[in-house]
Amino acid sequence: MFDFRGTAALSAIALATTPLSAVPAFADDQPVKISSGEAAKGTTTVVIGAFNVGFIFESVDNTKATGGMIGAFGGVTNAKSELVGVTPAMMQTVTDAAYADFKAKLAAKGMTVVDPAPMFGSAAFAHVKPMASPMEASVFIDKKSKGKTDYYKPTGIPGLVMLPGDITGSGFSSMGMQMSFGYTQYGMVQHAKATGQAVIDVVYLIDFSDARRPGIASFGGGVKISSGMSVAGQFSRMSLVSPAGKIATITLKDPVAVTGDFADMADTTKGAGVQKAANILGGLATVGGFGGLKFGKSKTYTFTAKPGLYEDTATKATTLANARMVDQLVALR
């Protein structure tokens, strides 16, 4: 008898210990990366087994000076961004709205969306242990940035589950989590085979700020913190498990970003003196020399969300991401 548990464990260990340099670099000019797209061919009926929205509430961006013109400034630039004023109810509202929009877009394209509850109660899911929502995780945002994130599931899905690779955890602490995700993948595969229904898994990572690093030609260099709500590229994706047990994956390569008056921003660095607050709409924090944060300096920025406006902006970003995902799925079908 095939022992899926050993395979899941080995897969999880590989994912948890993969260096960030191995995160794929998307070189072409397409908005998404598609893996095994042929698995989605012929899809007509789907179960949305997971639709998780992660909200970054703290991020740290580091840029190490290594020499040359930039290196002359020395040290490591550290820019910490914090989001405050976003309540669990606000994040749940965004998640439920994004999920409802995703289902509506699938239905509008002629797909039948089936209730996920039977899958969660099936024998295929006997070894799956859903996590509490929200689920806290420390994740990589890119190769040089880490973020603290809360992941929410929609009210309409019985439990919070993920597939291996849905999040890129920082360090070995994520190993157990990835192993749990392996059981979920096995369960989704078995359910899809047993019912003839494809199973969809979606994960979005919402960022509230944009840390821009200098290019090699940047004189003086530094990290610039600018406004912008986005569904993060590379770490937001949709997976489809086909009735044949194959998995197609569509990954956003670039952020799906929108601007909006959703927060006030302040420099809250200790010892910075008077805090300078700025409306986030289209704004740019230019601190330090040469229009950015000089190397060797550290800054802390606090973004205070505006209730109502924050949810509206985040929901707009997710609905735009939904459109991109569903259109691509239809093209593969």
C-alpha positions in Angstrom: 0.0 0.0 0.0 1.3 3.4 -0.9 2.4 5.3 2.2 1.6 9.0 1.4 2.7 10.1 4.9 6.4 9.5 4.2 6.1 11.3 0.8 4.4 14.2 2.4 7.0 14.5 5.1 9.9 14.4 2.6 8.1 17.0 0.5 7.5 19.2 3.5 11.1 19.1 4.6 12.3 20.1 1.2 9.9 23.0 1.0 10.6 24.2 4.5 14.4 24.2 4.0 14.5 25.6 0.5 16.8 28.6 0.4 15.2 31.9 -0.6 17.6 32.1 -3.5 15.6 29.2 -4.9 12.4 31.3 -5.0 11.7 31.4 -8.8 12.6 34.5 -10.6 10.0 35.2 -13.3 11.8 36.5 -16.3 9.2 36.9 -19.0 6.6 39.6 -19.4 3.5 37.5 -18.6 1.6 38.6 -15.4 1.4 35.0 -14.1 3.6 31.9 -14.0 1.8 28.7 -14.9 2.9 25.2 -13.8 1.3 22.0 -15.2 -1.5 24.1 -16.8 -2.7 21.0 -18.8 -4.2 19.6 -15.5 -6.9 22.3 -15.7 -8.1 21.2 -19.1 -11.8 20.3 -19.2 -12.6 21.7 -15.7 -16.4 22.3 -15.3 -17.1 21.6 -11.6 -15.0 22.8 -8.7 -14.8 22.7 -5.0 -13.1 25.6 -3.4 -11.3 23.8 -0.6 -9.2 26.7 0.5 -9.4 30.5 0.0 -6.9 32.1 2.5 -6.1 35.8 2.7 -3.0 36.8 4.6 -2.7 40.3 6.0 0.8 41.5 6.7 0.8 43.6 9.8 4.6 44.0 10.3 7.4 43.8 7.8 11.2 44.3 8.0 13.1 45.2 4.8 16.9 44.9 4.8 19.4 46.0 2.2 23.0 45.1 2.9 25.7 47.4 1.4 28.4 45.3 -0.2 30.8 47.7 -1.8 31.3 50.3 -4.5 29.4 53.6 -4.4 26.6 52.2 -2.3 29.0 50.4 0.0 30.7 53.7 0.8 27.8 54.5 3.1 28.3 51.2 5.0 26.1 49.0 7.2 22.7 47.6 6.7 19.6 49.6 6.0 16.7 48.4 8.0 13.1 49.7 7.4 10.4 48.4 9.6 6.8 49.0 8.7 3.9 48.4 11.1 0.1 48.3 10.4 -2.2 49.3 13.3 -5.9 49.8 13.6 -7.0 46.8 11.5 -9.4 44.7 13.5 -10.2 41.0 13.0 -13.7 42.0 11.9 -12.2 44.2 9.1 -9.9 41.4 7.9 -12.8 38.9 7.9 -14.9 41.3 5.9 -12.2 41.6 3.2 -11.8 37.8 3.1 -15.5 37.0 2.8 -15.9 39.7 0.1 -13.0 38.3 -1.9 -14.3 34.8 -1.6 -17.8 35.8 -2.7 -16.4 37.7 -5.7 -14.2 34.7 -6.6 -17.2 32.3 -6.6 -19.2 34.8 -8.6 -16.5 35.1 -11.2 -16.2 31.4 -11.6 -20.0 31.0 -12.0 -20.0 33.8 -14.6 -17.5 31.8 -16.7 -19.8 28.8 -16.7 -18.2 26.8 -13.9 -20.3 25.0 -11.2 -19.1 25.7 -7.7 -19.9 22.9 -5.2 -20.2 23.3 -1.4 -16.9 22.4 0.3 -18.5 21.0 3.4 -18.8 17.4 2.1 -15.1 17.3 1.3 -14.2 18.3 4.9 -16.4 15.5 6.2 -15.2 12.9 3.8 -12.9 9.9 4.4 -10.3 11.5 2.2 -9.9 14.3 4.8 -9.7 11.9 7.7 -6.1 12.8 8.4 -6.4 16.5 7.7 -6.4 18.8 10.7 -7.6 22.3 9.8 -5.9 25.2 11.6 -7.5 27.9 13.6 -8.5 31.1 11.7 -6.7 33.5 11.9 -3.5 31.6 11.5 -0.4 33.5 12.5 2.8 33.0 10.4 6.2 34.6 10.0 6.8 34.5 6.2 9.3 35.8 3.7 7.9 38.5 1.5 10.8 38.4 -0.8 14.5 37.4 -0.6 15.4 40.2 1.8 12.2 40.9 3.6 10.2 39.1 6.3 6.7 39.8 7.5 4.3 38.8 10.3 1.0 37.8 8.9 -2.5 36.7 9.9 -4.2 34.3 7.5 -8.0 34.3 7.4 -10.4 31.8 5.8 -13.9 32.7 4.6 -16.9 32.1 6.8 -18.3 29.7 4.2 -15.3 27.2 4.3 -15.4 24.8 7.2 -11.7 24.9 8.1 -8.4 26.7 7.2 -6.2 24.4 5.2 -3.3 25.0 2.8 -1.2 23.1 0.3 2.6 22.8 0.4 4.2 25.9 -1.0 1.2 28.2 -0.2 3.4 30.1 2.2 7.2 30.4 2.5 7.8 30.2 6.2 11.0 31.6 7.7 13.3 28.9 9.0 12.8 25.4 10.4 9.8 26.5 12.5 7.6 26.1 9.5 8.5 22.4 9.0 5.6 21.0 11.0 3.2 23.4 9.2 4.4 22.2 5.8 4.0 18.6 6.8 0.4 19.3 7.8 -0.1 20.9 4.3 1.1 17.6 2.8 -1.8 15.7 4.4 -4.2 18.4 3.0 -2.8 17.8 -0.5 -3.3 14.1 -0.2 -6.8 14.6 1.0 -7.7 17.0 -1.9 -6.2 14.6 -4.4 -8.3 11.7 -3.1 -11.5 13.7 -3.0 -11.0 15.0 -6.5 -10.4 11.4 -7.8 -13.4 10.0 -5.8 -15.9 12.7 -6.9 -14.7 13.8 -10.3 -14.7 17.4 -9.0 -11.6 19.6 -9.3 -10.5 21.2 -6.0 -9.3 24.8 -5.9 -6.9 26.2 -3.4 -6.2 30.0 -3.3 -3.8 32.0 -1.1 -3.4 35.8 -1.3 -0.9 37.8 0.7 -1.9 41.5 1.2 0.8 44.1 1.7 0.1 47.6 3.0 3.4 49.2 2.0 6.0 49.0 -0.8 9.7 48.9 0.1 11.7 49.9 -2.9 15.4 49.0 -3.0 17.9 50.8 -5.1 19.2 49.6 -8.4 22.9 49.2 -9.1 22.9 52.7 -10.6 21.3 54.4 -7.6 23.6 57.1 -6.2 23.5 56.9 -2.4 21.0 54.1 -2.5 18.6 53.2 0.3 15.1 51.9 0.9 12.1 54.0 0.0 8.8 53.2 1.7 5.9 54.2 -0.5 2.1 53.7 -0.3 0.1 51.1 -2.0 -2.2 48.2 -1.1 -1.3 45.1 -3.1 -1.9 41.4 -3.4 1.8 40.4 -3.3 3.4 38.8 -6.4 5.2 35.5 -6.1 3.5 34.6 -2.8 -0.1 34.7 -4.1 -1.3 31.8 -6.1 -4.2 29.5 -7.1 -3.8 25.7 -7.3 -6.2 23.3 -9.0 -6.2 19.6 -8.2 -7.8 17.7 -11.1 -9.9 14.6 -10.9 -6.8 12.8 -12.3 -4.8 13.9 -9.2 -2.7 16.4 -11.2 -2.1 19.9 -9.9 -2.0 23.1 -12.0 -0.7 26.2 -10.3 -1.1 29.8 -11.3 1.2 32.2 -9.5 1.1 36.0 -9.6 4.5 37.3 -10.7 3.9 41.0 -10.0 1.8 42.6 -7.3 -1.8 43.5 -8.1 -1.7 47.0 -6.6 -4.2 49.8 -6.0 -3.8 53.2 -4.3 -6.3 54.6 -1.9 -6.7 56.8 1.1 -6.7 53.8 3.4 -4.1 54.8 6.1 -2.1 57.5 7.6 1.7 57.0 7.8 4.1 58.3 10.4 7.8 58.1 11.1 7.8 56.5 14.5 11.6 55.8 14.8 12.8 56.2 18.3 14.6 59.5 18.8 13.3 60.8 15.5 11.8 63.9 17.2 8.5 65.2 15.8 6.6 62.5 13.9 5.7 63.5 10.4 2.4 62.0 9.4 1.4 61.8 5.8 -1.8 60.8 3.9 -1.0 57.5 2.2 -2.7 58.3 -1.0 0.0 58.2 -3.6 2.6 59.3 -1.0 6.3 58.6 -0.7 8.4 58.7 2.4 11.7 60.1 1.4 14.0 59.8 4.4 17.7 60.0 4.7 19.8 61.3 1.9 19.4 61.2 -1.9 15.6 60.6 -1.7 15.7 57.5 0.4 16.9 55.9 3.6 20.7 56.0 3.7 22.7 52.8 4.3 23.6 52.2 7.9 20.3 53.7 9.1 17.2 52.2 10.6 13.7 53.6 10.4 10.3 52.5 11.7 7.0 53.6 10.0 3.6 53.1 11.4 0.5 52.9 9.1 -2.8 53.6 10.9 -5.6 52.1 8.9 -8.8 54.1 8.3 -11.8 51.8 8.9 -14.0 51.4 5.9 -11.5 52.8 3.5 -9.0 50.0 4.4 -11.5 47.3 3.7 -12.6 48.9 0.4 -9.1 49.2 -0.9 -8.0 45.7 0.1 -11.2 44.2 -1.4 -10.5 46.1 -4.6 -7.0 44.6 -4.8 -8.4 41.0 -4.2 -11.1 41.4 -6.8 -8.6 42.5 -9.4 -6.4 39.4 -8.4 -9.5 37.2 -8.7 -10.1 38.4 -12.2 -6.6 37.6 -13.3 -6.8 34.1 -11.7 -10.2 33.2 -13.1 -9.4 34.5 -16.6 -6.2 32.5 -16.7 -8.0 29.4 -15.4 -10.7 29.7 -18.2 -7.9 30.1 -20.8 -6.4 26.8 -19.6 -9.7 25.1 -19.6 
